[in-house]
């Protein structure tokens, strides 16, 4: 069944991917009508989250952010499909780096990097970074249930020397690379909600206390990898600019959880600046009424 679904869906995805951008975004507008206007996909969750973290905003402002969020959400969907066929030159034109030399300087010092980001702006085209550096690129991800689509996504990323690894694979892979003397740039989307009974650290995120992932920080300390945050700014539709910011060049010198806390602060700054580009559909604050003691 998985193969059949892949065989049926792939030609349609390919045809969408080769559309010129003007038509691609027209298609995104059609998806928006269905997802937001007709089906209201996770609309209650989105507005619950927005009202929770922005208690001072009125309904008109919440609705405005909601509409803009769904427009951007649909754009990201079609941009992900566009990855099937977009050229390197076109991707570089649309996803630029304001200070890639920060990454290159760390690389020249023979340092591997933990690259921390959030579900903000656009993370679909970040793998084009590998065309600017020599290090191997790894991105920690959740395996797609359909193994054929999973292989497809891996193949797309591998075009630019980026490899997808699951959470369970992360430590063995990075330890092996370190033993072999191979530097790497390793992407972690670190703002998800961990299982609270497994969380080592709780922190206020958007003024609400929640459990937070600390895996990127702990791995950086274990393998002595510099920690860098990448901030994505949407310039206009289909165009983004990323700015890198060092969180900790030598993480072993930083007190535990300080790296994670600084990362969350940087994410908050982005959200306050332009909230419509955060991924409001996931239930980031579902454990807000709990505490660590509840799981002891």
N, C-alpha and C positions, 0 to 999 in steps of 0.2 A: 504493500500500500504506500509506503514512504517513497519508493521509486516511482510509482504511478503519479503521485502528487507532484513530485519533482519534474517528471517528464511533461506533465500538463502545464505546470506553472512557469517553468523556466523560459519558454519562448515568449510568453507575455511579459515577463520581467525584462528580457533582453530588448524587446520592442520598445518598452517604456524607457529603458536606459539610453537608447539611441535617439530619443526625441531631442530636438534643440531645446535649450533651456527655457525659451519663451513658452513653448508648448508643454514642457515638463511642469512648469509652475502653474499653467492653466489646468493641467491634470490635478495638481495639488489642490487647487481651489475647488475642484469637483469633489475630491476626497473629503475636504473640509466640510462641505455641505452634508455629506453622509455621516461622517464621524461626529460632528458637533451638532448640526442642525437637526438631522433626522434621528440618528441613533443615540446621541448624547453619550458617547463612550466615556465612561468614568467621570462624567461631568460633576456628579455629586461629590466624588472624592476630590476633584480639582478645586471646587469652590469651598469645600470643607477645609482643605489645607490652606487656601488663601485667606479665609476668614480667621483661621487659627493663628497664623503668623502675622497677619496685618489687621489686628482688631480695630484700628483707627480708620480704616478705609470704609467708605460707604458702599452700598450695593452697586451703584453706577460704576465706581472704580473697579470693584471686584469683577463685574461683568466685562468691563473693558479689557482687563488683564486676561481674563478667561478666553475671550475671543482671540486676542493676539497670541496667546499661548497655543491654541489649537491650530491657528494658521502656521505658526512656526513648527509645531509638532508634525503637521502634514508635509511641510517642506523638507524636514529631516528624513521622513520616510522615502520621499522620491529621490533625495540626494543619496541615500544609502543604495537605492536601486541604480542610480546613475554611476555608482562606483564600478559596476560591471564593465562599462565601456569608456568611461572618461579617460582622456589622455593625461599623461603626466604634466604636459605644458598647461593644459586647461585647469587641472587641479591646483597647480602652483599659482596660477593667476587668481584663483578664487579662495584659496586657503593660504594666507601669507603669514610669515613669522617676523615680528618686529625686531627681535634680538636673538636670533638663532645662535649667534656667537657665544652666548652664555653656555649653551649645550656643548658647542665645539670646544670651548676652553676647558671644560671639565673633562671632555674626552681626551684632549691633548695632555691632561695630567694623568691619563690612564685610569680614570675613575668611571665606574658604572653608575647609573642613575636610576632612582625611583622617581617616575614622573606621575605626580598625583593630579587628578582632575575630578570634577563633579559632573553630574548629568546637567550640564549647563551649556547653552550656546550650540555648539556642534562639536561632536567628538568623532564623527564618521570619517572625516578626511585627515585626521591627525597623522595617520601613518605615512603621509607624504613627507614627514619629517626625515624619514630614513634616507631620502635622496640628498640630504644635507650633511649627513654624518656617516662615519665608517662603522660604528658599533652595531651589533646585532640588535634588532628591535623585538621586544616581547610585549604582548598585551594579555593581561589576565581577563578571562571572559567566562561566561556561562555557556556550556556546550548546548548547541541547538538540538532539539529532540530528533528532528529529521536529519539523519546522518549525511544525506546527499546535499542538503543545503548547508550543513556544517562544513563539509568539504569545500563547497563553493566559496563560502566566506573566507575560509583559510587560504584558498588559492588566490583570491583577490588580494588579501593582505600580503601574501608571500611575494607578490610582484615587486614590492618595494622593500624586501628583506625584513618584513615584520611577521612574527609568528605568534599565533594565538595559543595560549596555554591555560588550562583550567586551574582552579585554585589548588587542587591536589597535586598538580604537576609543578607548581611554581617553585617550591623549595628545592626539589631534586634537580630541576633544570638549571636554576640559577647557581646552585652549589657546584654543579658540574662545570658550568661556564667559568666560574671563578677559579676552579682548580686548573682549568685549561688555559687560564690567562686571557680569556675573551671578555672584553668589555661589552656592556649591554645597556640599552635604554629600555626601561620596563614601565609600561603604562598601567596604572591602577585607577579605576573609577571608585573612589573611596567614600562616597556619601550614602551608600545603601544602608538599610536597616539590618543589623546583625540579630541573630537570635539572642534575646536578652540574657538567657541563662549561660550563654557562652561569652558574653561581653566582659572585657577586662576594665572598660572605662566608660563612664557616663559623662555627658557634657551638654551644656546649653547650646542648642543650635536654633537660631532664630528665636532666642529667648525661651525655648522649651527644652527641658532636660530629657535627653534620650540616650540610649546606648549607641556607641559609635564603633566603627571598625578601626582596629589598630594594627592590622596585619602589615600594611605597607611600612609603617614606622618600625615595627619589630623586625621585619625582614631587612630594612635598610641598616639597622643597628647590627644585626647578626652578620651581614655580609659587607658592612662598611661601604655602603653606597650613598652617594649624595642624593639629597631629596630636593626636587624642584616642582613647583606648582606651575601649571599652565592655565592662563586666563584667556578665555575666548571672547572676543567682541564681534558682534554682528555689525558689519559696516553697512550693508544693504542686502536685499534679498539675494541669497546665493553667494555672498562674499563675506569672508571672515578674516579676522586678524588675531593671531595668538601672541601673547607676551609671556615670557618665562620669568619666574621669580624664584630665587634660591630660598628654600626654607631652612635647610641645614646642609652645609657642605661636608661636615664631619659629624654625622648623627650620634656617634657614641659619646660625644661631648655634651649632648643635650639631655636634660632630665626627661625621664619617661613621660610620655603623653603630651609633651610640649609641642612636638612636631604635629601631632594629630590636631591639637587645639588650634595651632596657627593655621593649618589647612582649612579647618572649619570657618575660622574668622575670614579668611580670604574668599571662601565660597559665599559667605554671608554678604560680603561687600558687593560681589557680582549681582546677587539676588536683589539687594536693595536698589542698585543702580538701574536694573532692567528686569523686573521679576518675570516678565512674560517668556523669558528664554530658559527658565528652569523647568525640570521635568516634574510637573505637579501631579501627574497621574499615579505615581507610586506612593504608597502609604508610609511616608517617612516618619511620621509622628504617631504611629499606632501604639507605641508603648509609653506615651507621654505621662500617663497616670500611674506608672509603675516606678519602682526604685530597685537598686541592686539587692536590697534586703529581701525583696519579694521572691527572689530566686535562689536564696541561700538554703 
